[in-house]
Amino acid sequence: MRGMALRGKLLAALGVLLIALALFVEWAPPSEPSLPETKSFLLFLGATVVMAGVIVGLLREP
């Protein structure tokens, strides 16, 4: 992680925070059946943000 840019580290930390919220907070069931569950949405969003953070962090600008 030493070679990653600060922007990438912040994005990865935000993604880990979203995943932790999804796993450790008891969320109410969705009010409408067509909406996704909050837990699965936060897991997906967190994983996407972590991947974006790693990609942004490893692509250093010259």
mmCIF file of the N, C-alpha and C atoms, coordinates in Angstrom:
data_MODEL
# 
_entry.id   MODEL 
# 
loop_
_atom_site.group_PDB 
_atom_site.id 
_atom_site.type_symbol 
_atom_site.label_atom_id 
_atom_site.label_alt_id 
_atom_site.label_comp_id 
_atom_site.label_asym_id 
_atom_site.label_entity_id 
_atom_site.label_seq_id 
_atom_site.pdbx_PDB_ins_code 
_atom_site.Cartn_x 
_atom_site.Cartn_y 
_atom_site.Cartn_z 
_atom_site.occupancy 
_atom_site.B_iso_or_equiv 
_atom_site.pdbx_formal_charge 
_atom_site.auth_seq_id 
_atom_site.auth_comp_id 
_atom_site.auth_asym_id 
_atom_site.auth_atom_id 
_atom_site.pdbx_PDB_model_num 
ATOM 1   N N  . MET A 1 1  ? 0.815   -1.199 0.000   1.00 0.00 ? 1  MET A N  1 
ATOM 2   C CA . MET A 1 1  ? 0.000   0.000  0.000   1.00 0.00 ? 1  MET A CA 1 
ATOM 3   C C  . MET A 1 1  ? 0.857   1.260  0.000   1.00 0.00 ? 1  MET A C  1 
ATOM 4   N N  . ARG A 1 2  ? 2.163   1.122  0.187   1.00 0.00 ? 2  ARG A N  1 
ATOM 5   C CA . ARG A 1 2  ? 3.031   2.290  0.263   1.00 0.00 ? 2  ARG A CA 1 
ATOM 6   C C  . ARG A 1 2  ? 3.044   3.044  -1.055  1.00 0.00 ? 2  ARG A C  1 
ATOM 7   N N  . GLY A 1 3  ? 2.963   2.345  -2.171  1.00 0.00 ? 3  GLY A N  1 
ATOM 8   C CA . GLY A 1 3  ? 3.041   3.001  -3.462  1.00 0.00 ? 3  GLY A CA 1 
ATOM 9   C C  . GLY A 1 3  ? 1.728   3.583  -3.948  1.00 0.00 ? 3  GLY A C  1 
ATOM 10  N N  . MET A 1 4  ? 0.654   3.416  -3.185  1.00 0.00 ? 4  MET A N  1 
ATOM 11  C CA . MET A 1 4  ? -0.647  3.920  -3.613  1.00 0.00 ? 4  MET A CA 1 
ATOM 12  C C  . MET A 1 4  ? -0.769  5.419  -3.340  1.00 0.00 ? 4  MET A C  1 
ATOM 13  N N  . ALA A 1 5  ? -1.488  6.093  -4.205  1.00 0.00 ? 5  ALA A N  1 
ATOM 14  C CA . ALA A 1 5  ? -1.754  7.518  -4.016  1.00 0.00 ? 5  ALA A CA 1 
ATOM 15  C C  . ALA A 1 5  ? -2.749  7.704  -2.872  1.00 0.00 ? 5  ALA A C  1 
ATOM 16  N N  . LEU A 1 6  ? -2.717  8.872  -2.272  1.00 0.00 ? 6  LEU A N  1 
ATOM 17  C CA . LEU A 1 6  ? -3.596  9.170  -1.138  1.00 0.00 ? 6  LEU A CA 1 
ATOM 18  C C  . LEU A 1 6  ? -5.066  9.065  -1.538  1.00 0.00 ? 6  LEU A C  1 
ATOM 19  N N  . ARG A 1 7  ? -5.399  9.506  -2.732  1.00 0.00 ? 7  ARG A N  1 
ATOM 20  C CA . ARG A 1 7  ? -6.779  9.441  -3.215  1.00 0.00 ? 7  ARG A CA 1 
ATOM 21  C C  . ARG A 1 7  ? -7.271  7.992  -3.261  1.00 0.00 ? 7  ARG A C  1 
ATOM 22  N N  . GLY A 1 8  ? -6.421  7.095  -3.706  1.00 0.00 ? 8  GLY A N  1 
ATOM 23  C CA . GLY A 1 8  ? -6.786  5.685  -3.759  1.00 0.00 ? 8  GLY A CA 1 
ATOM 24  C C  . GLY A 1 8  ? -6.959  5.089  -2.380  1.00 0.00 ? 8  GLY A C  1 
ATOM 25  N N  . LYS A 1 9  ? -6.088  5.473  -1.451  1.00 0.00 ? 9  LYS A N  1 
ATOM 26  C CA . LYS A 1 9  ? -6.207  4.979  -0.079  1.00 0.00 ? 9  LYS A CA 1 
ATOM 27  C C  . LYS A 1 9  ? -7.505  5.450  0.565   1.00 0.00 ? 9  LYS A C  1 
ATOM 28  N N  . LEU A 1 10 ? -7.878  6.707  0.309   1.00 0.00 ? 10 LEU A N  1 
ATOM 29  C CA . LEU A 1 10 ? -9.122  7.230  0.872   1.00 0.00 ? 10 LEU A CA 1 
ATOM 30  C C  . LEU A 1 10 ? -10.340 6.512  0.293   1.00 0.00 ? 10 LEU A C  1 
ATOM 31  N N  . LEU A 1 11 ? -10.328 6.247  -1.003  1.00 0.00 ? 11 LEU A N  1 
ATOM 32  C CA . LEU A 1 11 ? -11.432 5.510  -1.614  1.00 0.00 ? 11 LEU A CA 1 
ATOM 33  C C  . LEU A 1 11 ? -11.524 4.094  -1.060  1.00 0.00 ? 11 LEU A C  1 
ATOM 34  N N  . ALA A 1 12 ? -10.386 3.434  -0.899  1.00 0.00 ? 12 ALA A N  1 
ATOM 35  C CA . ALA A 1 12 ? -10.387 2.082  -0.343  1.00 0.00 ? 12 ALA A CA 1 
ATOM 36  C C  . ALA A 1 12 ? -10.890 2.083  1.094   1.00 0.00 ? 12 ALA A C  1 
ATOM 37  N N  . ALA A 1 13 ? -10.500 3.080  1.876   1.00 0.00 ? 13 ALA A N  1 
ATOM 38  C CA . ALA A 1 13 ? -10.974 3.173  3.260   1.00 0.00 ? 13 ALA A CA 1 
ATOM 39  C C  . ALA A 1 13 ? -12.478 3.423  3.309   1.00 0.00 ? 13 ALA A C  1 
ATOM 40  N N  . LEU A 1 14 ? -12.996 4.251  2.409   1.00 0.00 ? 14 LEU A N  1 
ATOM 41  C CA . LEU A 1 14 ? -14.433 4.491  2.349   1.00 0.00 ? 14 LEU A CA 1 
ATOM 42  C C  . LEU A 1 14 ? -15.183 3.210  1.995   1.00 0.00 ? 14 LEU A C  1 
ATOM 43  N N  . GLY A 1 15 ? -14.636 2.438  1.060   1.00 0.00 ? 15 GLY A N  1 
ATOM 44  C CA . GLY A 1 15 ? -15.259 1.168  0.695   1.00 0.00 ? 15 GLY A CA 1 
ATOM 45  C C  . GLY A 1 15 ? -15.274 0.183  1.847   1.00 0.00 ? 15 GLY A C  1 
ATOM 46  N N  . VAL A 1 16 ? -14.181 0.118  2.598   1.00 0.00 ? 16 VAL A N  1 
ATOM 47  C CA . VAL A 1 16 ? -14.125 -0.771 3.763   1.00 0.00 ? 16 VAL A CA 1 
ATOM 48  C C  . VAL A 1 16 ? -15.134 -0.320 4.814   1.00 0.00 ? 16 VAL A C  1 
ATOM 49  N N  . LEU A 1 17 ? -15.295 0.982  4.974   1.00 0.00 ? 17 LEU A N  1 
ATOM 50  C CA . LEU A 1 17 ? -16.286 1.507  5.918   1.00 0.00 ? 17 LEU A CA 1 
ATOM 51  C C  . LEU A 1 17 ? -17.703 1.108  5.503   1.00 0.00 ? 17 LEU A C  1 
ATOM 52  N N  . LEU A 1 18 ? -18.012 1.185  4.220   1.00 0.00 ? 18 LEU A N  1 
ATOM 53  C CA . LEU A 1 18 ? -19.332 0.780  3.736   1.00 0.00 ? 18 LEU A CA 1 
ATOM 54  C C  . LEU A 1 18 ? -19.571 -0.710 3.955   1.00 0.00 ? 18 LEU A C  1 
ATOM 55  N N  . ILE A 1 19 ? -18.553 -1.527 3.723   1.00 0.00 ? 19 ILE A N  1 
ATOM 56  C CA . ILE A 1 19 ? -18.683 -2.965 3.944   1.00 0.00 ? 19 ILE A CA 1 
ATOM 57  C C  . ILE A 1 19 ? -18.889 -3.253 5.423   1.00 0.00 ? 19 ILE A C  1 
ATOM 58  N N  . ALA A 1 20 ? -18.158 -2.548 6.287   1.00 0.00 ? 20 ALA A N  1 
ATOM 59  C CA . ALA A 1 20 ? -18.325 -2.739 7.732   1.00 0.00 ? 20 ALA A CA 1 
ATOM 60  C C  . ALA A 1 20 ? -19.727 -2.333 8.182   1.00 0.00 ? 20 ALA A C  1 
ATOM 61  N N  . LEU A 1 21 ? -20.250 -1.245 7.635   1.00 0.00 ? 21 LEU A N  1 
ATOM 62  C CA . LEU A 1 21 ? -21.622 -0.845 7.960   1.00 0.00 ? 21 LEU A CA 1 
ATOM 63  C C  . LEU A 1 21 ? -22.619 -1.920 7.547   1.00 0.00 ? 21 LEU A C  1 
ATOM 64  N N  . ALA A 1 22 ? -22.394 -2.504 6.383   1.00 0.00 ? 22 ALA A N  1 
ATOM 65  C CA . ALA A 1 22 ? -23.307 -3.541 5.909   1.00 0.00 ? 22 ALA A CA 1 
ATOM 66  C C  . ALA A 1 22 ? -23.268 -4.770 6.803   1.00 0.00 ? 22 ALA A C  1 
ATOM 67  N N  . LEU A 1 23 ? -22.094 -5.117 7.305   1.00 0.00 ? 23 LEU A N  1 
ATOM 68  C CA . LEU A 1 23 ? -21.958 -6.354 8.073   1.00 0.00 ? 23 LEU A CA 1 
ATOM 69  C C  . LEU A 1 23 ? -22.347 -6.210 9.534   1.00 0.00 ? 23 LEU A C  1 
ATOM 70  N N  . PHE A 1 24 ? -22.110 -5.055 10.129  1.00 0.00 ? 24 PHE A N  1 
ATOM 71  C CA . PHE A 1 24 ? -22.250 -4.940 11.579  1.00 0.00 ? 24 PHE A CA 1 
ATOM 72  C C  . PHE A 1 24 ? -23.446 -4.131 12.059  1.00 0.00 ? 24 PHE A C  1 
ATOM 73  N N  . VAL A 1 25 ? -24.235 -3.542 11.151  1.00 0.00 ? 25 VAL A N  1 
ATOM 74  C CA . VAL A 1 25 ? -25.425 -2.785 11.548  1.00 0.00 ? 25 VAL A CA 1 
ATOM 75  C C  . VAL A 1 25 ? -26.652 -3.604 11.180  1.00 0.00 ? 25 VAL A C  1 
ATOM 76  N N  . GLU A 1 26 ? -27.613 -3.659 12.078  1.00 0.00 ? 26 GLU A N  1 
ATOM 77  C CA . GLU A 1 26 ? -28.862 -4.386 11.827  1.00 0.00 ? 26 GLU A CA 1 
ATOM 78  C C  . GLU A 1 26 ? -29.820 -3.458 11.075  1.00 0.00 ? 26 GLU A C  1 
ATOM 79  N N  . TRP A 1 27 ? -30.030 -3.738 9.802   1.00 0.00 ? 27 TRP A N  1 
ATOM 80  C CA . TRP A 1 27 ? -30.852 -2.882 8.959   1.00 0.00 ? 27 TRP A CA 1 
ATOM 81  C C  . TRP A 1 27 ? -32.278 -3.406 8.917   1.00 0.00 ? 27 TRP A C  1 
ATOM 82  N N  . ALA A 1 28 ? -33.234 -2.491 8.829   1.00 0.00 ? 28 ALA A N  1 
ATOM 83  C CA . ALA A 1 28 ? -34.643 -2.869 8.693   1.00 0.00 ? 28 ALA A CA 1 
ATOM 84  C C  . ALA A 1 28 ? -34.879 -3.436 7.297   1.00 0.00 ? 28 ALA A C  1 
ATOM 85  N N  . PRO A 1 29 ? -35.854 -4.328 7.155   1.00 0.00 ? 29 PRO A N  1 
ATOM 86  C CA . PRO A 1 29 ? -36.152 -4.851 5.815   1.00 0.00 ? 29 PRO A CA 1 
ATOM 87  C C  . PRO A 1 29 ? -36.673 -3.728 4.910   1.00 0.00 ? 29 PRO A C  1 
ATOM 88  N N  . PRO A 1 30 ? -36.522 -3.879 3.599   1.00 0.00 ? 30 PRO A N  1 
ATOM 89  C CA . PRO A 1 30 ? -36.971 -2.817 2.690   1.00 0.00 ? 30 PRO A CA 1 
ATOM 90  C C  . PRO A 1 30 ? -38.480 -2.615 2.782   1.00 0.00 ? 30 PRO A C  1 
ATOM 91  N N  . SER A 1 31 ? -38.909 -1.366 2.638   1.00 0.00 ? 31 SER A N  1 
ATOM 92  C CA . SER A 1 31 ? -40.336 -1.057 2.734   1.00 0.00 ? 31 SER A CA 1 
ATOM 93  C C  . SER A 1 31 ? -41.096 -1.502 1.488   1.00 0.00 ? 31 SER A C  1 
ATOM 94  N N  . GLU A 1 32 ? -40.425 -1.544 0.362   1.00 0.00 ? 32 GLU A N  1 
ATOM 95  C CA . GLU A 1 32 ? -41.048 -2.014 -0.876  1.00 0.00 ? 32 GLU A CA 1 
ATOM 96  C C  . GLU A 1 32 ? -40.315 -3.260 -1.348  1.00 0.00 ? 32 GLU A C  1 
ATOM 97  N N  . PRO A 1 33 ? -41.050 -4.242 -1.843  1.00 0.00 ? 33 PRO A N  1 
ATOM 98  C CA . PRO A 1 33 ? -40.383 -5.484 -2.280  1.00 0.00 ? 33 PRO A CA 1 
ATOM 99  C C  . PRO A 1 33 ? -39.452 -5.301 -3.476  1.00 0.00 ? 33 PRO A C  1 
ATOM 100 N N  . SER A 1 34 ? -39.654 -4.250 -4.257  1.00 0.00 ? 34 SER A N  1 
ATOM 101 C CA . SER A 1 34 ? -38.810 -4.062 -5.444  1.00 0.00 ? 34 SER A CA 1 
ATOM 102 C C  . SER A 1 34 ? -37.442 -3.473 -5.097  1.00 0.00 ? 34 SER A C  1 
ATOM 103 N N  . LEU A 1 35 ? -37.292 -2.913 -3.896  1.00 0.00 ? 35 LEU A N  1 
ATOM 104 C CA . LEU A 1 35 ? -36.014 -2.328 -3.490  1.00 0.00 ? 35 LEU A CA 1 
ATOM 105 C C  . LEU A 1 35 ? -35.059 -3.409 -2.997  1.00 0.00 ? 35 LEU A C  1 
ATOM 106 N N  . PRO A 1 36 ? -33.759 -3.252 -3.255  1.00 0.00 ? 36 PRO A N  1 
ATOM 107 C CA . PRO A 1 36 ? -32.799 -4.237 -2.724  1.00 0.00 ? 36 PRO A CA 1 
ATOM 108 C C  . PRO A 1 36 ? -32.618 -4.052 -1.220  1.00 0.00 ? 36 PRO A C  1 
ATOM 109 N N  . GLU A 1 37 ? -32.147 -5.093 -0.557  1.00 0.00 ? 37 GLU A N  1 
ATOM 110 C CA . GLU A 1 37 ? -31.854 -4.981 0.870   1.00 0.00 ? 37 GLU A CA 1 
ATOM 111 C C  . GLU A 1 37 ? -30.673 -4.036 1.061   1.00 0.00 ? 37 GLU A C  1 
ATOM 112 N N  . THR A 1 38 ? -30.700 -3.302 2.161   1.00 0.00 ? 38 THR A N  1 
ATOM 113 C CA . THR A 1 38 ? -29.638 -2.329 2.430   1.00 0.00 ? 38 THR A CA 1 
ATOM 114 C C  . THR A 1 38 ? -28.292 -3.024 2.570   1.00 0.00 ? 38 THR A C  1 
ATOM 115 N N  . LYS A 1 39 ? -28.276 -4.187 3.226   1.00 0.00 ? 39 LYS A N  1 
ATOM 116 C CA . LYS A 1 39 ? -27.024 -4.904 3.457   1.00 0.00 ? 39 LYS A CA 1 
ATOM 117 C C  . LYS A 1 39 ? -26.365 -5.299 2.136   1.00 0.00 ? 39 LYS A C  1 
ATOM 118 N N  . SER A 1 40 ? -27.129 -5.894 1.235   1.00 0.00 ? 40 SER A N  1 
ATOM 119 C CA . SER A 1 40 ? -26.539 -6.324 -0.033  1.00 0.00 ? 40 SER A CA 1 
ATOM 120 C C  . SER A 1 40 ? -26.118 -5.131 -0.886  1.00 0.00 ? 40 SER A C  1 
ATOM 121 N N  . PHE A 1 41 ? -26.892 -4.040 -0.830  1.00 0.00 ? 41 PHE A N  1 
ATOM 122 C CA . PHE A 1 41 ? -26.532 -2.846 -1.592  1.00 0.00 ? 41 PHE A CA 1 
ATOM 123 C C  . PHE A 1 41 ? -25.227 -2.244 -1.083  1.00 0.00 ? 41 PHE A C  1 
ATOM 124 N N  . LEU A 1 42 ? -25.081 -2.151 0.248   1.00 0.00 ? 42 LEU A N  1 
ATOM 125 C CA . LEU A 1 42 ? -23.853 -1.582 0.808   1.00 0.00 ? 42 LEU A CA 1 
ATOM 126 C C  . LEU A 1 42 ? -22.647 -2.480 0.552   1.00 0.00 ? 42 LEU A C  1 
ATOM 127 N N  . LEU A 1 43 ? -22.848 -3.796 0.573   1.00 0.00 ? 43 LEU A N  1 
ATOM 128 C CA . LEU A 1 43 ? -21.743 -4.707 0.252   1.00 0.00 ? 43 LEU A CA 1 
ATOM 129 C C  . LEU A 1 43 ? -21.278 -4.505 -1.186  1.00 0.00 ? 43 LEU A C  1 
ATOM 130 N N  . PHE A 1 44 ? -22.231 -4.433 -2.109  1.00 0.00 ? 44 PHE A N  1 
ATOM 131 C CA . PHE A 1 44 ? -21.888 -4.219 -3.516  1.00 0.00 ? 44 PHE A CA 1 
ATOM 132 C C  . PHE A 1 44 ? -21.215 -2.864 -3.716  1.00 0.00 ? 44 PHE A C  1 
ATOM 133 N N  . LEU A 1 45 ? -21.794 -1.819 -3.127  1.00 0.00 ? 45 LEU A N  1 
ATOM 134 C CA . LEU A 1 45 ? -21.232 -0.478 -3.268  1.00 0.00 ? 45 LEU A CA 1 
ATOM 135 C C  . LEU A 1 45 ? -19.840 -0.391 -2.646  1.00 0.00 ? 45 LEU A C  1 
ATOM 136 N N  . GLY A 1 46 ? -19.661 -0.992 -1.470  1.00 0.00 ? 46 GLY A N  1 
ATOM 137 C CA . GLY A 1 46 ? -18.356 -0.977 -0.814  1.00 0.00 ? 46 GLY A CA 1 
ATOM 138 C C  . GLY A 1 46 ? -17.295 -1.699 -1.625  1.00 0.00 ? 46 GLY A C  1 
ATOM 139 N N  . ALA A 1 47 ? -17.650 -2.862 -2.172  1.00 0.00 ? 47 ALA A N  1 
ATOM 140 C CA . ALA A 1 47 ? -16.687 -3.611 -2.982  1.00 0.00 ? 47 ALA A CA 1 
ATOM 141 C C  . ALA A 1 47 ? -16.312 -2.832 -4.241  1.00 0.00 ? 47 ALA A C  1 
ATOM 142 N N  . THR A 1 48 ? -17.289 -2.171 -4.842  1.00 0.00 ? 48 THR A N  1 
ATOM 143 C CA . THR A 1 48 ? -17.019 -1.374 -6.037  1.00 0.00 ? 48 THR A CA 1 
ATOM 144 C C  . THR A 1 48 ? -16.103 -0.192 -5.722  1.00 0.00 ? 48 THR A C  1 
ATOM 145 N N  . VAL A 1 49 ? -16.352 0.469  -4.594  1.00 0.00 ? 49 VAL A N  1 
ATOM 146 C CA . VAL A 1 49 ? -15.524 1.619  -4.210  1.00 0.00 ? 49 VAL A CA 1 
ATOM 147 C C  . VAL A 1 49 ? -14.105 1.170  -3.862  1.00 0.00 ? 49 VAL A C  1 
ATOM 148 N N  . VAL A 1 50 ? -13.960 0.020  -3.196  1.00 0.00 ? 50 VAL A N  1 
ATOM 149 C CA . VAL A 1 50 ? -12.620 -0.498 -2.883  1.00 0.00 ? 50 VAL A CA 1 
ATOM 150 C C  . VAL A 1 50 ? -11.857 -0.794 -4.172  1.00 0.00 ? 50 VAL A C  1 
ATOM 151 N N  . MET A 1 51 ? -12.514 -1.457 -5.128  1.00 0.00 ? 51 MET A N  1 
ATOM 152 C CA . MET A 1 51 ? -11.840 -1.760 -6.394  1.00 0.00 ? 51 MET A CA 1 
ATOM 153 C C  . MET A 1 51 ? -11.442 -0.483 -7.125  1.00 0.00 ? 51 MET A C  1 
ATOM 154 N N  . ALA A 1 52 ? -12.327 0.512  -7.136  1.00 0.00 ? 52 ALA A N  1 
ATOM 155 C CA . ALA A 1 52 ? -11.997 1.786  -7.781  1.00 0.00 ? 52 ALA A CA 1 
ATOM 156 C C  . ALA A 1 52 ? -10.834 2.464  -7.064  1.00 0.00 ? 52 ALA A C  1 
ATOM 157 N N  . GLY A 1 53 ? -10.811 2.391  -5.742  1.00 0.00 ? 53 GLY A N  1 
ATOM 158 C CA . GLY A 1 53 ? -9.714  2.987  -4.981  1.00 0.00 ? 53 GLY A CA 1 
ATOM 159 C C  . GLY A 1 53 ? -8.383  2.334  -5.269  1.00 0.00 ? 53 GLY A C  1 
ATOM 160 N N  . VAL A 1 54 ? -8.387  1.018  -5.388  1.00 0.00 ? 54 VAL A N  1 
ATOM 161 C CA . VAL A 1 54 ? -7.139  0.308  -5.694  1.00 0.00 ? 54 VAL A CA 1 
ATOM 162 C C  . VAL A 1 54 ? -6.655  0.671  -7.095  1.00 0.00 ? 54 VAL A C  1 
ATOM 163 N N  . ILE A 1 55 ? -7.572  0.727  -8.042  1.00 0.00 ? 55 ILE A N  1 
ATOM 164 C CA . ILE A 1 55 ? -7.185  1.072  -9.415  1.00 0.00 ? 55 ILE A CA 1 
ATOM 165 C C  . ILE A 1 55 ? -6.658  2.506  -9.477  1.00 0.00 ? 55 ILE A C  1 
ATOM 166 N N  . VAL A 1 56 ? -7.379  3.437  -8.853  1.00 0.00 ? 56 VAL A N  1 
ATOM 167 C CA . VAL A 1 56 ? -6.942  4.840  -8.858  1.00 0.00 ? 56 VAL A CA 1 
ATOM 168 C C  . VAL A 1 56 ? -5.622  4.985  -8.111  1.00 0.00 ? 56 VAL A C  1 
ATOM 169 N N  . GLY A 1 57 ? -5.473  4.253  -7.022  1.00 0.00 ? 57 GLY A N  1 
ATOM 170 C CA . GLY A 1 57 ? -4.256  4.361  -6.230  1.00 0.00 ? 57 GLY A CA 1 
ATOM 171 C C  . GLY A 1 57 ? -3.031  3.808  -6.920  1.00 0.00 ? 57 GLY A C  1 
ATOM 172 N N  . LEU A 1 58 ? -3.215  2.793  -7.734  1.00 0.00 ? 58 LEU A N  1 
ATOM 173 C CA . LEU A 1 58 ? -2.069  2.189  -8.406  1.00 0.00 ? 58 LEU A CA 1 
ATOM 174 C C  . LEU A 1 58 ? -1.709  2.877  -9.720  1.00 0.00 ? 58 LEU A C  1 
ATOM 175 N N  . LEU A 1 59 ? -2.648  3.596  -10.296 1.00 0.00 ? 59 LEU A N  1 
ATOM 176 C CA . LEU A 1 59 ? -2.359  4.342  -11.524 1.00 0.00 ? 59 LEU A CA 1 
ATOM 177 C C  . LEU A 1 59 ? -1.839  5.716  -11.132 1.00 0.00 ? 59 LEU A C  1 
ATOM 178 N N  . ARG A 1 60 ? -0.560  5.812  -10.988 1.00 0.00 ? 60 ARG A N  1 
ATOM 179 C CA . ARG A 1 60 ? 0.056   7.080  -10.574 1.00 0.00 ? 60 ARG A CA 1 
ATOM 180 C C  . ARG A 1 60 ? 0.184   8.011  -11.765 1.00 0.00 ? 60 ARG A C  1 
ATOM 181 N N  . GLU A 1 61 ? -0.038  9.280  -11.492 1.00 0.00 ? 61 GLU A N  1 
ATOM 182 C CA . GLU A 1 61 ? 0.159   10.272 -12.551 1.00 0.00 ? 61 GLU A CA 1 
ATOM 183 C C  . GLU A 1 61 ? 1.643   10.612 -12.631 1.00 0.00 ? 61 GLU A C  1 
ATOM 184 N N  . PRO A 1 62 ? 2.149   10.852 -13.846 1.00 0.00 ? 62 PRO A N  1 
ATOM 185 C CA . PRO A 1 62 ? 3.592   11.142 -13.987 1.00 0.00 ? 62 PRO A CA 1 
ATOM 186 C C  . PRO A 1 62 ? 3.997   12.463 -13.396 1.00 0.00 ? 62 PRO A C  1 
# 
